[in-house]
Amino acid sequence: MGLNDTNAATNDSGVTGGPDGPDTGLPTPGQGGAGGPLSGSGDGGALGGPAGGLGEPGGEPGSTSAPMPAGLTDGAYVAKFVIAVDGPAGSGKSSVSRAAARALGYGYQDTGAAYRALAWHALQQQVDLDDAAAILASWDTFDYAIGTDPDDYYVRVGGTDVTDAIRTPDVTGAVAHIAKLPDVRHRLVQLFRNVMRKTDAPGIITEGRDITTVVAPDAEVRILLTADESVRMARRSAEVTTQSAAETSAALARRDAADAKVVDFMNAADGVTTLDSTDLDFDQTVQAVVDLARAATH
């Protein structure tokens, strides 16, 4: 059964965990270095680029120029209920996380969109993707915003809506050049945390790569969403209509190989719950995420 097979029969949840159940090892709400709530306004988006560099004074709460609130440990993101979701390409991270956020009344953040948006921006600026310094320099004009309302999702760079443009093969091919740079990853991690701080919702699901270990290691719920490689390739092929199945599978394999050099997204870290969706349909996988969230609040 595939993740999008909504007519599949109900079966085992696919969740693995410690001996006490699937939520074993997950911190209870309020644990971690987040501290108290941070008040602030905003439209649920995050801005980056021209306002200033990371760590500089000033900037809106969701911007890359906003300083970390005083007293927070490195890696903290202020007291929102955070669900961190990692996993390889084709595992269903985006669609499952967005649907679970909607069911829970939470915000939703697709971190991969920021990598893609920066790659799109670099291509627009005709940056040499083999020149790390040039890529970093493009950050200064990277004016990024993302909608965290699961029913009002968008990605913008400056005044341009790039929600669809960042999914083209050209951008996909450029992402690896962006993602492999430690300085870029560090800046984007700060951006992701700013988005989590700024959301107006009581919680947020943030999904991508190294979310459970680097971006939000103190999240109340941390999930590795995975599936067998053949299943992931079939799902991704069904999503991409501009490429043949062979081209899509090859692209997915290249993406996994490139990302594997930077992060371990196939093995759950301590305290992270593995959710294997190989034999689950879409609704079952969403429900498993929702159940983990609700279990962590009791």
C-alpha positions in Angstrom: 0.0 0.0 0.0 1.3 3.5 -0.8 1.1 6.6 1.3 -1.5 8.1 -1.1 -3.6 4.9 -1.2 -6.5 6.2 0.8 -8.6 3.1 0.2 -6.0 0.8 1.8 -7.1 -1.3 4.8 -6.1 -0.2 8.3 -3.1 -2.0 9.6 -0.3 -1.6 12.1 0.6 2.0 12.9 4.2 1.6 11.7 5.5 3.6 14.7 8.5 2.2 16.5 9.8 3.4 19.9 11.0 2.2 23.3 9.5 -0.6 25.4 6.9 1.8 26.9 5.3 2.8 23.7 5.8 4.9 20.6 6.4 8.1 22.6 9.1 6.7 24.7 12.0 9.2 25.1 10.0 12.2 23.9 10.3 15.2 26.3 7.2 16.5 27.9 5.8 19.9 26.9 7.8 22.7 28.4 11.1 20.8 28.6 14.2 22.1 26.8 15.8 25.5 26.8 12.9 27.4 25.3 11.8 29.4 28.3 8.6 31.4 28.4 6.5 32.5 25.5 7.7 35.3 23.3 5.0 37.8 22.3 5.1 39.3 18.9 3.0 40.1 15.9 3.4 38.9 12.4 1.7 37.2 9.5 3.3 33.8 10.0 6.0 34.4 7.5 9.8 34.8 7.8 11.9 37.4 6.1 15.6 37.3 5.3 18.3 39.2 3.6 18.4 43.0 3.2 17.3 43.9 6.7 20.7 42.8 8.2 23.0 39.9 9.0 22.4 37.2 11.5 22.7 38.2 15.1 22.7 41.9 14.3 20.3 44.2 16.4 16.9 45.0 15.1 14.7 43.2 12.6 11.2 41.7 12.9 10.8 38.6 15.0 10.7 36.4 12.0 13.6 37.8 10.1 17.2 36.6 9.8 18.2 39.9 11.3 16.3 39.4 14.5 18.5 38.6 17.5 18.0 35.5 19.7 16.1 36.5 22.8 18.3 36.9 25.8 18.9 33.8 28.1 18.1 31.1 25.5 20.5 28.3 24.9 21.8 27.7 21.4 19.2 25.6 19.6 16.2 26.9 21.6 13.3 28.4 19.8 10.9 29.8 22.5 7.9 28.0 24.0 5.7 26.9 21.1 4.7 23.2 20.9 7.1 22.0 18.3 6.9 18.8 16.3 10.1 18.1 14.4 9.9 15.8 11.4 12.9 14.4 9.5 13.1 12.0 6.7 14.4 11.2 3.2 12.9 12.5 -0.1 9.6 10.8 -1.0 8.8 9.8 2.5 5.7 12.1 2.6 7.2 14.7 5.0 5.6 17.7 3.5 2.1 16.4 2.7 1.8 14.5 6.0 3.2 17.4 8.1 0.9 19.9 6.5 -2.2 17.7 7.0 -1.3 16.9 10.6 -0.7 20.7 11.3 -4.2 21.4 9.9 -5.7 18.6 12.2 -4.0 20.0 15.2 -4.5 23.7 14.6 -0.8 24.2 14.3 1.5 26.1 11.9 3.5 24.3 9.3 7.0 25.0 8.1 8.6 23.4 5.0 12.3 24.0 5.6 13.2 22.6 2.2 11.4 25.5 0.6 14.1 27.9 2.0 16.9 25.9 0.5 15.0 25.8 -2.8 14.2 29.5 -2.6 17.8 30.4 -2.0 18.8 28.2 -4.9 16.2 29.9 -7.1 17.5 33.3 -6.0 21.1 32.3 -6.8 20.1 31.2 -10.3 18.2 34.5 -10.8 21.4 36.4 -9.8 23.4 34.2 -12.2 25.6 33.1 -9.3 28.3 30.6 -10.0 27.0 27.6 -8.0 30.6 26.3 -7.6 31.6 29.5 -5.9 30.8 29.2 -2.2 31.6 32.9 -1.5 29.3 34.1 -4.2 26.5 31.9 -2.9 27.0 33.4 0.6 27.1 36.9 -0.9 23.7 36.3 -2.5 22.2 36.0 1.0 22.4 39.8 1.4 19.7 40.2 -1.1 17.7 37.1 -0.2 14.3 38.6 1.0 12.5 35.4 1.9 9.0 34.8 3.3 6.9 31.7 3.8 3.3 31.2 4.9 3.0 28.9 7.9 -0.8 28.6 7.8 -1.3 25.1 6.3 -4.3 26.5 4.4 -2.4 29.6 3.2 1.0 28.2 2.1 3.2 30.4 0.0 6.9 31.0 -0.6 8.1 34.4 -1.7 11.4 36.0 -2.6 11.1 39.8 -2.5 7.8 40.5 -4.3 7.9 37.3 -6.4 5.7 34.3 -5.5 8.1 31.4 -6.1 5.9 28.6 -4.6 5.8 26.7 -7.9 9.0 28.0 -9.4 11.2 26.4 -6.7 9.9 23.0 -7.7 11.3 23.0 -11.2 14.1 20.6 -12.2 16.6 23.5 -12.6 16.1 24.6 -9.0 16.1 21.0 -7.8 19.5 20.5 -9.5 20.9 23.6 -7.8 19.8 22.8 -4.3 22.7 20.4 -3.5 25.2 23.3 -4.2 23.4 25.3 -1.6 22.7 22.7 1.0 26.3 21.4 1.2 27.7 24.8 2.5 27.9 24.8 6.4 27.6 28.6 6.5 24.4 28.5 4.5 23.0 25.7 6.7 23.8 27.7 9.8 22.0 30.8 8.5 19.0 28.9 7.5 18.8 27.1 10.8 18.5 30.5 12.5 15.8 31.4 9.9 13.8 28.3 10.7 13.9 29.0 14.4 12.7 32.5 13.8 9.8 31.1 11.9 8.9 28.9 14.8 9.1 31.8 17.2 6.9 34.0 15.0 4.0 31.7 14.3 0.7 32.8 15.8 -0.4 29.2 16.2 0.0 27.4 19.6 2.4 25.0 17.9 4.2 24.3 14.7 5.3 21.3 12.7 8.7 21.9 11.1 9.8 19.3 8.6 12.9 18.7 6.5 16.4 17.4 7.1 18.3 17.4 10.4 15.3 19.0 12.1 15.2 16.6 15.0 18.9 16.9 15.8 20.0 20.4 14.7 17.1 22.8 14.1 14.8 21.7 17.0 16.6 19.1 19.1 14.4 20.0 22.1 11.1 19.7 20.3 8.3 18.1 22.3 7.9 15.5 19.5 10.6 14.4 17.2 9.8 12.0 14.3 11.8 10.3 11.6 9.3 9.6 8.8 10.6 7.0 6.4 9.6 4.3 4.0 11.3 1.7 1.8 13.3 3.2 -1.1 11.1 1.6 -3.8 8.0 3.0 -2.2 9.5 6.5 -1.9 10.6 6.5 -5.5 7.1 5.4 -6.6 5.5 8.2 -4.6 7.9 10.9 -5.9 7.4 9.7 -9.4 3.6 10.0 -9.0 4.1 13.6 -7.8 6.4 14.8 -10.6 4.7 14.9 -14.0 7.5 16.7 -15.9 9.9 13.8 -15.7 9.9 10.1 -16.5 9.8 7.6 -13.7 13.4 6.8 -14.4 14.5 10.4 -14.3 12.6 11.1 -11.1 14.0 8.0 -9.4 17.5 9.0 -10.4 17.0 12.5 -9.2 15.7 11.2 -5.8 18.7 8.9 -5.5 21.1 11.8 -6.3 19.4 14.0 -3.7 19.7 11.4 -1.0 23.3 10.7 -1.8 24.2 14.4 -1.7 22.3 15.1 1.5 23.7 12.0 3.2 27.2 13.7 3.0 25.8 16.5 5.2 23.2 14.9 7.5 22.1 11.5 8.6 18.4 11.4 7.7 17.9 7.6 7.6 18.6 6.7 11.2 16.7 8.1 14.2 18.7 9.8 16.9 18.2 9.0 20.6 14.7 10.0 21.6 13.4 10.3 18.0 10.4 8.1 17.1 10.6 6.3 13.8 7.4 6.3 11.8 7.7 3.9 8.9 4.9 4.6 6.3 5.8 1.8 3.9 2.6 -0.1 4.6 0.5 2.9 5.6 -1.8 5.0 3.5 -1.9 8.8 3.8 -4.6 9.2 6.4 -3.0 6.5 8.6 0.3 8.3 8.5 -1.2 11.6 9.3 -3.2 10.1 12.2 0.0 8.5 13.6 1.7 12.0 13.7 -1.4 13.5 15.4 -1.5 10.7 17.9 2.1 11.2 18.9 1.4 14.9 19.4 -1.6 14.3 21.5 0.2 11.7 23.6 3.0 14.2 24.3 0.5 16.7 25.8 -0.8 14.3 28.4 
